[in-house]
């Protein structure tokens, strides 16, 4: 069911309103306008929802960028326990998005800033949607599916909020929160993976490896023809993989279960039964296994007026 919606024709839903040197929060002109006036840190405003389920959740907002510096960002915080612990999806002025968890004053991205079909011009409107259903988290931006992964709920938080950072002013014109059977994930276009140049490697399991430093994406082609992209991979990990005595063993130990990934090409031939010598203890390993759990926390969400101050 839809448990909350607002198109901000007035402030009948009692959104927090304030005006200070640091932030301005106003409901006017058919929108909730949030302006963070500092060139560092961020600000968020949140509400508390108690009538929801933990496993089925949908949040959709339409948000207009009124002004913002080149490094500014905005987005949604959900499953918020307190100002130091929540899940987030953010977009920036460079047509990129990221998602992850903010835990004890530290950002823990599940995917580094990644290009997406985001409108970045002043005055442009973006629709951001979060869906949690059947144990999966799926993010849509302007009708494109930009992220999907297994999602586990082990942290309870009854709050959902809006986040704005680094000299940014936005106008939220619509927000809808749904739960239970009303959470319907719409058909969405899928992003085409970026093209990465790969280098052939001498391995019984891996055929070629490539890395894009700007997006931190590691691309691996397996001997069966399948190609995977792994996200938010440090450059050092790529270098160590290329320098490893056994590329396959390094991948199995340090990469396979440690990074969010997407398959970008199906396998072309049957899985080879020939492994690196270092794989003697892993003869039954299947590189095509999907649905591995890389996420560890799912927060509840829910709605009371409050806000939290800026953080770096």
C-alpha positions as CSV (number, residue, x, y, z in Angstrom):
1,X,0.0,0.0,0.0
2,X,1.0,3.6,-0.5
3,X,1.7,4.9,3.0
4,X,2.8,8.4,2.1
5,X,2.7,10.8,-0.8
6,X,3.0,14.6,-1.3
7,X,3.1,17.0,-4.2
8,X,3.8,20.0,-1.9
9,X,0.8,22.2,-3.0
10,X,0.9,23.2,0.7
11,X,2.6,22.1,3.9
12,X,-0.3,20.0,5.2
13,X,2.2,17.2,5.7
14,X,4.1,19.3,8.1
15,X,7.6,19.3,6.6
16,X,10.3,21.0,8.6
17,X,10.7,24.7,7.7
18,X,13.7,26.8,8.8
19,X,16.1,29.5,7.5
20,X,19.6,29.8,8.8
21,X,23.0,30.8,7.5
22,X,23.7,27.1,6.9
23,X,20.4,25.8,5.4
24,X,17.0,26.9,4.2
25,X,14.0,24.5,4.2
26,X,10.8,25.9,2.6
27,X,7.6,24.6,1.1
28,X,6.6,26.9,-1.7
29,X,5.7,27.0,-5.4
30,X,4.6,23.3,-5.5
31,X,7.8,22.0,-4.0
32,X,9.9,21.4,-0.9
33,X,13.0,23.5,-1.4
34,X,16.2,22.6,0.3
35,X,19.3,24.8,0.1
36,X,22.6,23.9,1.7
37,X,24.5,27.1,1.9
38,X,27.9,25.8,2.9
39,X,30.7,24.8,0.5
40,X,31.5,21.6,2.5
41,X,29.6,18.9,4.4
42,X,25.9,18.1,3.9
43,X,22.5,18.6,5.4
44,X,19.5,16.3,5.6
45,X,15.9,16.4,6.7
46,X,14.0,13.3,7.6
47,X,10.7,12.0,8.8
48,X,9.7,8.8,10.6
49,X,7.6,6.0,9.2
50,X,6.2,3.3,11.5
51,X,3.5,1.7,9.3
52,X,5.8,-0.3,6.9
53,X,7.2,-3.7,6.3
54,X,10.9,-4.4,6.4
55,X,11.2,-6.5,3.2
56,X,9.0,-4.6,0.7
57,X,9.6,-0.9,0.2
58,X,9.3,1.7,-2.6
59,X,10.5,5.3,-2.6
60,X,10.1,7.6,-5.6
61,X,11.0,11.3,-5.7
62,X,11.1,13.9,-8.5
63,X,13.8,16.5,-7.7
64,X,14.9,19.6,-9.6
65,X,18.3,21.0,-9.4
66,X,18.0,24.8,-8.9
67,X,21.7,25.5,-8.4
68,X,24.8,23.6,-7.3
69,X,28.6,23.6,-7.4
70,X,30.5,21.1,-9.5
71,X,31.1,18.8,-6.5
72,X,27.6,19.2,-5.0
73,X,25.2,16.2,-4.6
74,X,21.7,15.3,-3.5
75,X,19.7,12.2,-2.9
76,X,17.7,10.0,-0.5
77,X,18.6,8.5,2.9
78,X,16.5,5.6,4.1
79,X,16.5,3.1,6.9
80,X,17.9,5.9,8.9
81,X,18.6,4.9,12.5
82,X,20.2,8.2,13.5
83,X,22.2,10.9,11.8
84,X,25.2,8.6,11.7
85,X,23.7,5.4,10.3
86,X,21.6,5.1,7.2
87,X,21.5,3.9,3.6
88,X,21.8,6.3,0.8
89,X,21.6,6.9,-3.0
90,X,23.1,10.1,-4.2
91,X,23.5,11.8,-7.6
92,X,25.9,14.6,-8.4
93,X,26.4,17.5,-10.8
94,X,28.6,15.3,-13.0
95,X,25.8,12.9,-14.1
96,X,27.0,10.2,-11.7
97,X,25.3,8.2,-8.9
98,X,26.5,6.2,-5.9
99,X,24.8,4.1,-3.3
100,X,25.9,2.6,0.0
101,X,25.8,3.0,3.7
102,X,26.7,5.8,6.1
103,X,27.9,4.2,9.3
104,X,29.4,5.9,12.3
105,X,30.2,9.1,10.4
106,X,31.9,7.2,7.5
107,X,30.7,6.7,3.9
108,X,30.8,3.1,2.8
109,X,29.9,3.0,-0.9
110,X,28.7,-0.2,-2.5
111,X,29.5,1.2,-5.9
112,X,31.7,4.2,-6.6
113,X,30.5,7.3,-8.5
114,X,29.2,5.8,-11.8
115,X,27.8,7.5,-14.9
116,X,24.1,7.3,-15.2
117,X,21.3,9.0,-17.4
118,X,21.1,12.0,-15.0
119,X,20.0,15.4,-16.2
120,X,22.6,17.8,-14.8
121,X,21.6,21.2,-16.3
122,X,20.3,23.8,-13.9
123,X,16.5,23.5,-13.8
124,X,16.5,19.9,-14.9
125,X,14.3,17.3,-13.1
126,X,15.4,13.8,-12.2
127,X,13.2,10.9,-11.0
128,X,15.0,8.6,-8.5
129,X,13.3,5.4,-7.4
130,X,14.3,2.8,-4.8
131,X,12.7,-0.6,-4.7
132,X,13.3,-3.3,-2.1
133,X,11.4,-6.5,-3.0
134,X,12.0,-10.3,-2.6
135,X,15.4,-9.7,-1.0
136,X,16.7,-7.4,-3.7
137,X,17.5,-3.7,-3.9
138,X,16.9,-2.1,-7.3
139,X,17.6,1.6,-8.2
140,X,16.1,3.4,-11.1
141,X,17.1,6.9,-12.4
142,X,14.8,8.4,-15.1
143,X,13.4,5.1,-16.1
144,X,16.8,3.3,-16.3
145,X,17.8,0.5,-13.9
146,X,21.2,1.5,-12.7
147,X,21.8,-0.9,-9.8
148,X,20.4,-4.2,-8.6
149,X,21.7,-6.5,-5.9
150,X,20.8,-8.9,-3.1
151,X,19.7,-7.0,0.0
152,X,19.6,-8.2,3.6
153,X,17.8,-6.5,6.5
154,X,19.7,-6.7,9.8
155,X,19.4,-3.0,11.0
156,X,16.1,-1.4,12.0
157,X,15.5,2.2,11.2
158,X,12.2,4.0,10.9
159,X,13.3,7.1,9.0
160,X,13.6,8.3,5.5
161,X,15.3,11.6,4.5
162,X,16.5,13.9,1.8
163,X,20.2,14.8,1.7
164,X,21.8,17.8,0.1
165,X,25.5,18.6,0.1
166,X,28.1,21.3,-0.8
167,X,26.3,24.5,-2.0
168,X,23.3,22.8,-3.5
169,X,19.7,24.0,-3.9
170,X,17.0,21.5,-5.0
171,X,13.2,21.4,-5.2
172,X,11.4,18.1,-4.5
173,X,8.1,18.2,-6.4
174,X,6.8,14.7,-5.6
175,X,7.5,12.0,-3.1
176,X,5.8,8.6,-2.7
177,X,6.5,5.8,-0.2
178,X,4.9,2.4,-0.7
179,X,5.1,-0.9,1.1
180,X,3.8,-4.5,1.0
181,X,1.9,-5.5,-2.2
182,X,1.9,-2.0,-3.6
183,X,5.7,-2.2,-4.2
184,X,5.7,-2.9,-8.0
185,X,9.0,-2.6,-9.8
186,X,8.3,-1.1,-13.2
187,X,9.9,-2.3,-16.4
188,X,13.1,-0.2,-16.9
189,X,15.7,0.2,-19.5
190,X,19.1,-1.2,-18.6
191,X,22.3,0.8,-18.9
192,X,24.9,-0.4,-21.4
193,X,28.1,-1.3,-19.7
194,X,31.1,0.9,-20.4
195,X,33.7,-0.3,-22.9
196,X,37.0,-1.3,-21.2
197,X,40.1,-2.4,-23.1
198,X,41.3,-5.8,-21.7
199,X,44.7,-7.4,-21.7
200,X,45.1,-11.2,-22.3
201,X,46.5,-13.1,-19.3
202,X,48.0,-16.5,-19.0
203,X,45.5,-18.4,-16.8
204,X,43.4,-21.5,-17.1
205,X,40.3,-19.6,-15.8
206,X,40.7,-16.0,-16.8
207,X,41.2,-15.0,-20.4
208,X,41.6,-11.2,-20.3
209,X,41.5,-8.4,-17.7
210,X,40.8,-4.7,-18.1
211,X,40.4,-1.7,-15.7
212,X,38.9,1.8,-16.0
213,X,40.6,4.1,-13.5
214,X,38.0,6.9,-13.7
215,X,35.0,4.6,-12.8
216,X,37.0,2.0,-10.8
217,X,35.5,-0.8,-12.8
218,X,37.4,-4.0,-13.2
219,X,36.4,-6.2,-16.2
220,X,37.2,-9.8,-16.4
221,X,36.6,-12.2,-19.3
222,X,36.6,-15.9,-18.4
223,X,37.7,-18.7,-20.6
224,X,34.1,-19.7,-21.2
225,X,33.4,-16.4,-22.8
226,X,31.5,-14.8,-19.9
227,X,32.4,-11.2,-19.0
228,X,31.8,-9.6,-15.7
229,X,32.4,-6.0,-14.4
230,X,33.3,-5.5,-10.8
231,X,32.6,-2.1,-9.2
232,X,34.5,0.2,-6.8
233,X,37.7,-1.8,-7.2
234,X,40.8,0.1,-6.1
235,X,43.6,0.5,-8.6
236,X,45.9,-1.3,-6.3
237,X,43.7,-4.4,-6.4
238,X,43.9,-4.4,-10.2
239,X,47.7,-4.0,-10.2
240,X,48.1,-6.8,-7.7
241,X,45.8,-9.1,-9.8
242,X,47.9,-8.4,-12.9
243,X,51.1,-9.1,-11.1
244,X,49.9,-12.2,-9.2
245,X,51.6,-15.5,-9.9
246,X,48.2,-17.0,-10.3
247,X,45.6,-14.6,-11.6
248,X,42.8,-17.1,-10.9
249,X,43.8,-17.7,-7.3
250,X,44.1,-13.9,-6.6
251,X,40.6,-13.3,-8.1
252,X,39.1,-16.2,-6.1
253,X,40.7,-14.9,-2.9
254,X,40.5,-11.1,-3.1
255,X,37.9,-10.1,-5.7
256,X,35.1,-12.7,-6.3
257,X,33.2,-12.2,-3.0
258,X,34.4,-8.7,-2.2
259,X,32.9,-6.4,-4.8
260,X,29.5,-5.8,-6.3
261,X,29.4,-7.0,-9.9
262,X,27.3,-7.3,-13.1
263,X,27.5,-9.9,-15.9
264,X,27.8,-8.1,-19.2
265,X,28.1,-11.1,-21.5
266,X,26.9,-14.6,-21.2
267,X,29.3,-17.5,-21.5
268,X,29.9,-18.7,-25.1
269,X,31.3,-22.2,-24.4
270,X,31.0,-24.8,-21.8
271,X,32.9,-24.2,-18.5
272,X,36.4,-25.6,-18.9
273,X,37.4,-28.3,-16.5
274,X,41.1,-27.2,-16.6
275,X,42.0,-24.9,-13.7
276,X,45.2,-23.3,-12.5
277,X,47.3,-25.6,-10.5
278,X,46.6,-23.4,-7.5
279,X,42.9,-24.3,-7.8
280,X,43.3,-28.0,-6.8
281,X,41.2,-27.3,-3.7
282,X,38.4,-25.6,-5.6
283,X,37.5,-28.1,-8.4
284,X,33.8,-27.6,-7.8
285,X,34.0,-23.8,-8.0
286,X,31.5,-22.3,-10.4
287,X,32.3,-18.8,-11.7
288,X,28.8,-18.4,-13.1
289,X,27.2,-18.5,-9.6
290,X,24.9,-15.5,-9.2
291,X,23.1,-13.9,-6.3
292,X,26.1,-13.6,-3.9
293,X,25.4,-11.4,-0.9
294,X,27.7,-8.4,-0.9
295,X,25.4,-6.2,1.1
296,X,25.1,-6.7,4.8
297,X,22.6,-4.1,6.1
298,X,19.0,-3.3,5.3
299,X,17.4,-0.6,7.3
300,X,13.7,-0.2,7.9
301,X,12.2,3.1,7.0
302,X,9.5,5.0,8.3
303,X,8.0,9.0,9.2
304,X,8.2,12.4,12.3
305,X,9.6,15.6,11.5
306,X,13.3,16.2,12.3
307,X,16.5,17.1,10.6
308,X,20.1,16.5,11.1
309,X,23.0,18.9,10.6
310,X,25.8,18.9,8.1
311,X,28.5,16.3,8.0
312,X,31.8,16.2,6.1
